[in-house]
Amino acid sequence: MTPESHEVWSTADAGSPALERMRRYTTWVMVAIVAGYVCLITMAQSRSAFVLVVSLAVGALVCWQCLFWEKGARPAVAVPALITSYALLWLIAATHRNPVEAVAFSLSAALVTSVPPWDRWSWSAVAVALAVLPVTVFEDARAAEGVALVGVAAIATVRGNRFWFGLYLEIDQARHDTAELAVMRERYRFAADLHDIQGQALHVSRLKLQLADTLLDRDRELARNHIREVEQLVAETIAETRRLAYGERAVTLAGELANSESLVLAAGIELEVRGHAPIGHRLEELFALVVRETTTNLLRHAHAEHVLVDLGPDFVRIVNDGVTDKTQALSGLARLGARFTAVGGTLETQCEDGTFTTAARAESIHETSESAP
């Protein structure tokens, strides 16, 4: 077994109900196989009552050992099972001469050599050699070949059982990891939405309150207007946060454009909108996220005086004149760029002549078909 397999096997304790059912099923199948082999031994040795009773006792001990096949039986079970089954093997080889005499010992040895630290093929080879030894002493080469075949079959049965159960553990672990990843993605999406909603509102509120503080001694009425705008913005933010928490907030391009317009104008920035928004486009949600992220970056990092929003049937372009050094590395737009690339689109940013441009474009179906081989 590889180190990765050991790691998966070690985490199998905290399994799902389905895993527990699979574990019980596998265990009792193994017990049934061992019990069937024990019955085979007893039927083959039915000429002697003593050997019959001893075979049943040893078979029961091996079945008990089999209950611990997953992690290995305790020494108090495994050692007596190995010793008694090997003694039975010598007894039957000396008196009855039948290849099935090696079944009990082969199964017991296979159970031991399938778990660490004995799970090396060299130990399996030693077990087969030990099974063949008494038959070689008392019988012919043909019988020895039969016993060797029995030993290999027992080892293959136990190891095959562990192999398939190990695959099930890996599938169960992958299912668990996928569920955790889905939860993490949803948490990240929620955190990003919450950051955008409250980050924008808090930044504009801060600017408005600073402006109101400046105007308080000169124009109290205008200062009150700014404070009322802050109050309204906070109320809207609370409502947006509530809708987000209850899953009632849908990301739409029209909604994000309207929100961006109100925030930009509230921050005292001149806004110009050209064209018509691509409403109903297959990438509308991504276009909306670009508008949201660009607005957040504009309010937090830039010092713009003028913002141009250029809209087309398959693109959204936002230009502002508030370039700063921080606009060179914006992780949010970089993540959105990867999402655009994954669905057949582009998202580019450019700093030039004191302006910062964010351009998102969807690749048309016609262009895609032409570029296909």
N, C-alpha and C positions, 0 to 999 in steps of 0.2 A: 504493500500500500504506500502511496505517495504521502509526503507531509501534508498536502492539501486535503487528502482523504482523511488523515488522522484528525485534522482540524474540524472538518465537517462532522466526523463521527463523534468527536468530543462535545459538540454543541447539540447533539441529538436529544439530550435530556429534556430541554425546554421545547418539546414538540407540540404540534397542533393535535386536536382530537383525531384527525385523519392519520397523522403519523403514528399515534398510539395504536389505532386500529391496525395499521400496516405492521407495526411491531408485533402485536399479538398474533396476527395471522401468520407472519413469517416464523415466529417461535413455535407455534403449534404445528405448522407444517413440518418443521424440522423434527419435532418430537414424534410426529406420526411416521416420518421416514425411518427414524431410529427404531421405533416400536415395530415397524414392519420388518426391518432387518433382524430384530431380536426373534420375532416369530419364525422367520426363515431359519435361524439357527436352531431353535427348539424343535422345529419339525424335522430338520436334518439329523438331529441327535436324539430322536425320540426312543432309540433302542436302550438308552441308559437313563433310569430315573434320577440318579445322582447328577449326571451331567445336565439333565433337563432342569432340575431345580437350581443348580449353580448358574446355568445360562440365563434363566429368568431373573435371578438376583443380580447378576452382572448387567443384564440388559436394562433392568430398572435403574441401576446406578448410572449407566450411561445416559438414559433418558433424563434423569435428574440433572446430570452435567449439561445436557443439551438445552435445558431451560435457561442457561446462562451463556448461550452461544454468542450473544452480541458483544459482551465485554470480557468474556472468559469466566469460567467457573472459579470459585474460591479454591485454594489448594486443598482444603478439607474435603472437597468433592472431587476435584480433578485428579489428585494423586491416587486416592483409592480406586477410582474408576480405571485409571491407566494400569495400575498394578494388578488388580483382579482380572481385568480383561486380558492382560498379557499372560497371566498364569492360566486362565481358561484356554487361551490359544495353545499353550504348550500341552495342556492336558488333552485337548481334543486332537491335536496333531499326533500325540503319542498313542492314542487309543482308537480313534474313529476314522482318521484320514479323509477329511472333506474340506474343500477350499473355503466354504462359508465359515469355517472356524475363525477366520481372521476378521470378520465383520465388526464385532464389538470393539476389538482393540483398534482397528483402522478408524472407526468413527470417533472413538475417544481421542486418539492421537490427532485426527484431523481437527477436532474442536480445539485442542490445545495449540496446534501449530497454525491456527488461522487468526490468532490475536497477538498483539505485541506483548513481549519482545520476541516471541517464538514464531512470528509469521514470515520467516524466510523459507525459501524453497529448499534450502539445505536441510532444515529440520524436517520438512516433509519427506525428503529423500531418506533421512535416517529412520523415520517412522515406517516407511515402506520396507526398508531393509530389515528392520527388527521384526516386521510381520512375516517376512519371507524366511527368516532364519530357522525357526522351529520346523517349518514345513520342509525345508531343505535337509534338515537333520534326519527326519523320520520318513519323508516321502520322496517322490521323484521330481524331476525338473518340470514336468507338466503341471503338477500340483502347485509348485512354486510360482509358475507363471500365472496360474489362476488366482493365487493369493495376492500376487503383486497387482493384478488387475483390480481385485477387490479394494486394495489399499488406495490405488490411484482414483478409482471411482468414488470412494468415500471422501478423499481430499477434494476432488473436483466438485462434489456435491456441496460440501460445506463452504468452500471458497466461492463457488458460483452463487450460493445463497447470499453470502456477504457482499459479493460484487453487485448484485441486483438491488439489495437493500441499500448499499452505498449510493447507487444511482438515484434511488428514491429520496435519500437524504439530501443529495445535491439539488434535486428538483424542488424539494420542499424548502430548502434554504434559499434557492433562487426566487421562489414564490414569495417568501417572507421579505427578501431584499427588495423585490419589485414593489411590494405593498408599502414598505418604508420609504422607498424613493418617491412613490406617488404622493405620500403624505408630505415629504420634504418639499416637493415641487409645489404643492398647494400652499404650504406655509410660505414659501418664497414668493409665490404670486400674491398672496394676501399681504405680506410685508411690503412688497413693491407698490401695490395699490395704496396701502395705508401711507407709505412714505410720500407718494405723489400727492395724495389728497391733502394730508396735513402739512407736508413740507411747503407746498405752494402757498396754502392759506396762512401759515405762520409767518412766512417770509413777507408776504404782502401786508399782513397785519402789523408786523414790526415796522415796515416802512411808513405805513399810515400813522401809526402811533408816534413815530419820530417826527413826522410832519406836523401832526396835531400839537405835539409839545412845542415845536418851533413857532406855530401860529397862535398859541394860547394867549400870549400877551398882546398880539397885534390884531388878530381877527378871531374872536372867540366863536362866532357863528360858523365860520369855515372849519375851525378846529373841531367843533361839535359834529359837523357833517362828516368829517373824516372818522371820528370815533363811532358814529352811527354806522358808517360803512364797514368798519372793523367788526362791530357787533353783528351786522347782517352776514358778513363773511364767516364769522365763527359759527353762527347758527346754521348756515348752509353746510359748513364743514362737518358739524355734528350730524346733520341729516345724512350727508354722504357717507360718513363713517358707519352710521347705523345700517344704511342700505348695504354697505360692503360686508358688515358683520353677518347679516342675515341672508347674504347671497342674492340680494335684489338689485345689485348694481351691474348693469351691462355696459361694456365698453363700446361706444359708438363714435364714429368720426365726428358727426354733427355735435354730439355732446361735448367731446373734447375740444373742438374748435370754439364752441360757445364758452366753455370754461376758460380756455386759454385767452380768449378775447377779453373776458371780464377781468382776469388776473393781470394781464399786460396793461390794460387801460388803468386799472386800479393802482398799478405801480408807477403811473405817470409816464408810460412809454407810448410813443406814437405807433399806431398799428395800421397797416395797409393790407387788405385782402384782395387778391385777384383770382378770377376764374371761379369754377364751381367744383365743389367737393365730389370725389368719386364715391358717392353713397351707393351701397349695395355691391360694391366690388368684393371679389373673393378675399382680398387682403385688407378689407376695411378695418378690421380690428388692429392689425399691425400698423396701418397708417395712423389710427387713433393713438396708439401707444407712442409712435414717433412724435406726434404733436404734444402729448403729455410730457414725455421725457425732455423734449426740446424746451418746452415752457419751464419746466423745473430747473434745467441747467441755466436758462436765460435769467431766471429770477435769482438763482443762488450764486452763479459764477460770473455772469457778464455784467457790464455796465452800459447797457444799450439805451439809445435814445429813439431809435426807429427800428421797427420789425416789419418785414414783408413776408406774407404767407401767400405763396403761389400754388394754385390748385389746378389739377388737370384730370382727365378721365382715368389716368393710370399712374399719377404721381402726386406727391406732396413735397413742396420745397419751401424751406423757412430760412430767411436770411436776416441776421441782425448785425448792427454795427458796434457791438460791445465786446470786441475780441479782447481776451486777457490770456495770460500764459496758461491758466488752468484749463482753458478750452481745448488744449492739445491732447488731453487724455481723459476721455469721458467713458467710463466703463459701461454705463447703462446703454448708450448708443452702440457700443461695441457688441453687447449681447443681442440687442435688437438686430444688428447687422447679420449676425449668425443665423437668427431666425428667418430673416428675409432670404438669405442664401438657400436655406433648407427648403423653402416653398417656392423658389423660382422668382426671386426679386433681388434688388440691390438697395443698399443703404450706404451713402457716401457722405463724408464730411470734408469741408475744405475751408482753410483760413487764407484769405487773400485781401490785400488792400484795406485792412482794418475791419473786414467783415467775416462773419462765420456763417457758412452755409451748410444746411442739413438737407439732403435730397434723397427721398425714398421713391423708388420706382418699381412697378410690377412688370415682369416680363410677359409680354402678350403671348397668347396661345399660338398665333401665327409665327412669331419669332422663334418660339420653342420648337415648333414642328419643322421649320426650315433648318434649324441648327442640328436636328436629330440626324443620326447617320442613316 
